[in-house]
Each structure stands twice: as structure tokens, then as C-alpha cells.
């Protein structure tokens, strides 16, 4: 077993991207902020994919811009390719 394991919280991206109800941007920001305050050191916030295929991630830039960055936390976004998939 390794001496160190890094856990990446992916709920704001992977957990929300398939929700049928459109989650408001403010709720996504609140989730990311709460995860940072809870002590997560790595958080995958959004995915910059085509909103045609993943409408839930259409506000990724707004979420990244609106969240409060906690000291010592790395925030990430999934960027599959230039075509958006």
C-alpha cells in the first residue's frame, strides 16, 4: 500500500452532470465552497464540454469564477478536447 493516497472530490462535476433537473449556478458554487471548507484538497469543479451534450456543465466558467478559493485547495476542470467531447 502506498504511503500517500490523494483523493479527488468529483461530485460538482461527475455527480451533477447527469442530473435531470438543471442545478442553478449558485447551488453549484455553494457546493464547491462547502467542499473546500470541509477539508477536501482537490476538487473537480466543472467540465468544459459542449452544452449540447452536457447541458448541466454549460455554466462551468461561471462556477469557476464565482467560487471562493480556499487556501491549499486545488480546483480542476475536465477539458476532454477542443471539440468538447
C-alpha positions as CSV (number, residue, x, y, z in Angstrom):
1,X,0.0,0.0,0.0
2,X,1.4,3.5,-0.8
3,X,2.3,5.9,1.9
4,X,0.1,8.6,0.4
5,X,-3.2,8.5,-1.3
6,X,-4.7,11.6,-3.0
7,X,-8.5,11.8,-3.0
8,X,-10.1,14.0,-5.6
9,X,-13.7,15.0,-4.9
10,X,-15.6,14.9,-8.2
11,X,-19.1,15.5,-7.1
12,X,-19.6,19.0,-8.5
13,X,-18.6,17.7,-12.0
14,X,-19.3,14.0,-12.2
15,X,-22.0,13.9,-9.7
16,X,-24.1,16.8,-11.2
17,X,-23.5,16.3,-14.9
18,X,-26.3,13.7,-15.3
19,X,-28.9,15.3,-13.1
20,X,-32.2,15.8,-15.0
21,X,-33.1,19.0,-13.1
22,X,-30.9,21.9,-14.1
23,X,-28.9,22.8,-11.0
24,X,-28.6,26.6,-10.6
25,X,-25.1,28.1,-10.8
26,X,-25.4,29.5,-7.2
27,X,-26.1,26.0,-5.8
28,X,-23.0,24.6,-7.6
29,X,-20.9,27.4,-6.2
30,X,-22.3,26.7,-2.7
31,X,-21.4,23.0,-3.1
32,X,-17.8,23.7,-4.2
33,X,-17.4,26.2,-1.4
34,X,-18.7,23.8,1.2
35,X,-16.4,21.0,0.0
36,X,-13.4,23.3,0.3
37,X,-14.4,24.3,3.8
38,X,-14.9,20.6,4.7
39,X,-11.3,20.0,4.0
40,X,-11.1,18.5,0.5
41,X,-7.8,19.4,-1.0
42,X,-8.6,18.5,-4.6
43,X,-12.0,19.3,-6.2
44,X,-13.0,18.8,-9.8
45,X,-15.5,21.6,-10.3
46,X,-16.7,21.6,-13.9
47,X,-16.3,20.2,-17.3
48,X,-15.8,22.3,-20.4
49,X,-17.7,20.2,-22.8
50,X,-20.4,21.0,-25.4
51,X,-23.6,22.2,-23.6
52,X,-25.4,20.4,-26.4
53,X,-24.2,17.1,-24.9
54,X,-23.9,18.0,-21.3
55,X,-26.2,21.0,-20.6
56,X,-25.6,20.8,-16.8
57,X,-22.0,21.9,-17.4
58,X,-22.9,25.0,-19.6
59,X,-22.1,27.3,-16.6
60,X,-18.7,25.9,-15.8
61,X,-16.9,29.2,-16.3
62,X,-19.4,31.0,-14.1
63,X,-19.0,28.4,-11.4
64,X,-15.2,28.6,-11.6
65,X,-15.4,32.5,-11.5
66,X,-17.9,32.6,-8.6
67,X,-16.5,30.2,-6.1
68,X,-14.4,31.2,-3.1
69,X,-11.0,29.6,-3.4
70,X,-9.9,28.1,-0.1
71,X,-6.2,28.2,0.7
72,X,-4.4,24.9,-0.1
73,X,-7.2,23.6,-2.3
74,X,-6.6,22.8,-6.0
75,X,-9.6,23.2,-8.2
76,X,-9.8,21.4,-11.5
77,X,-12.0,21.2,-14.6
78,X,-12.3,18.4,-17.1
79,X,-11.3,19.5,-20.6
80,X,-11.7,16.5,-23.0
81,X,-10.7,18.1,-26.3
82,X,-11.2,21.1,-28.5
83,X,-14.4,19.7,-29.9
84,X,-16.0,19.4,-26.5
85,X,-16.2,15.6,-26.1
